[in-house]
Amino acid sequence: MLCAALLLFTAQPALAFSLKSIPAKACIVVADNDSVLYAKNPSVRLPPASTVKLVTAMVVLDFLEPAAKVTVSNRAGAVRSIKPRLRAGEELSVSDLLHLALMKSVNSAAVALAEQAAGSEEEFVRLMNRKAKELGANDTHFVTASGLPKGTQYTTARDLTIILKKALSYPLIREIVGKKEWRTTTAGGRELAVENTDDLLWSRSGMVGGKTGFTSSARHCFVGALDTEKGLIYTAVLGAPSRNRLWSGMHLLADIGINPQLAELIEDPPARKHKRRVRRAK
C-alpha cells in the first residue's frame, strides 16, 4: 500500500512539486496541538516491532529508579537480540539498560528491565497494556516487552504518536532518544558502545528523537518528533519495505509537518481493503 508525499523543487521561482510515493502500510503527521496534518491508514492495526520499547521504558520508570542495579537473567540473556548482546549474570543500571533498549533496540535489555520491574515479562506486559489504555492508545496491544513477534500484538500510526508524545514527557527517555552515541561499562568491566538507530539525528535539523523498529512481519517502522517554529510535530510510519525508504519517507512527512499546505497536493491511490486487521508475525 502506498503512502504518498511530495518533493520540493527549489530551482523553480514558484512552488512546484513532483509526486513521490513512499511504500508504507500506514503513516501520519500530527501537530503539537494533536491536529492531524496528514494521514494514510492511521487507524489500521499493524505489527509494532521495537517501537513497543517506548512503552517498556515508561513502565520501567514508573516502577524503578534509573540508578537501580539489574542482573541479567538466563532468560533475558538468551533472548534473540541485536549486538551488543547481554550475558546472563551481567549487572547494569536501569539507565544503562534503557539506553541499550531505546538507542539500539537490544531486546535482552528490554526483557531484563521487564523482569526487574514486574517479576516476569508476562506480568510486565500486562502493565504495558494498562499504560497504553491510560494514554488513550486504544488500538494497541502488546505481547512482549521487546517487540519480538509472539501471538497477536499491534499498534497504529496514530497510537504511536500518542505514545511518543507521552514518552517524551519523561526527561530520561527524551534525553536518551536524542543521543547519537553512548557507552558504558558493566559491573564486570565489559565496555558496551552503541550508536542510535535513528538516522534523522544526523540528517535532520531540529530532530528531538524517536524509536525505530523492524521484524520480518512488521517491516521497517519509526515514530519520531521534530522541533519546529510552530512547536513539536510527530510523525510515524509502519510497514516501510526498506530502511532507506523509511528515512526518505520520514523526511518528506516532516516537510509536511513544517508546511502543512504540502499535504493538499498529495494524490494518494485508493486504499486497499484489509481482509485481516492484524497480520500475525511469522
C-alpha positions, 0 to 999 in steps of 0.5 A: 500500500502506498503512502504518498508525499511530495518533493520540493523543487527549489530551482523553480521561482514558484512552488512546484512539486513532483509526486513521490510515493513512499511504500508504507502500510500506514503513516501520519503527521500530527501537530503539537496541538494533536491536529492531524496534518496528514494521514494514510491508514492511521487507524489500521492495526499493524505489527509494532516491532521495537517501537513497543520499547517506548512503552517498556521504558515508561513502565520501567520508570514508573516502577524503578529508579534509573540508578537501580542495579539489574542482573541479567537473567538466563532468560533475558540473556538468551533472548534473540537480540541485536549486538551488543548482546547481554550475558546472563549474570551481567549487572547494569543500571536501569539507565544503562539498560534503557539506553541499550533498549531505546538507542539500539533496540537490544531486546535482552535489555528490554526483557531484563528491565521487564523482569526487574520491574514486574517479576516476569515479562508476562506480568510486565506486559500486562502493565504495558497494556494498562499504560497504553489504555491510560494514554488513550492508545486504544488500538494497541496491544502488546505481547512482549516487552521487546517487540519480538513477534509472539501471538497477536500484538499491534499498534497504529500510526496514530497510537504511536504518536500518542505514545511518543508524545507521552514518552517524551514527557519523561526527561530520561527517555527524551534525553536518551532518544536524542543521543547519537552515541553512548557507552558504558561499562558493566559491573564486570568491566565489559565496555558496551558502545552503541550508536542510535538507530535513528538516522534523522539525528544526523540528517535532520535539523531540529530532530528531538528523537524517536524509536525505530523498529523492524521484524520480518512481519512488521517491516521497517517502522519509526515514530519520531518528533521534530522541533519546529517554529510552530512547536513539536510535530510527530510523525510515524510510519509502519510497514516501510519495505526498506530502511532507506525508504523509511528515512526518505519517507520520514523526511518528506512527512516532516516537510509536511509537518513544517508546511502543512499546505504540502499535504493538499497536493498529495494524490494518494491511490485508493486504499486497499481493503484489509481482509485481516486487521492484524497480520500475525508475525511469522 
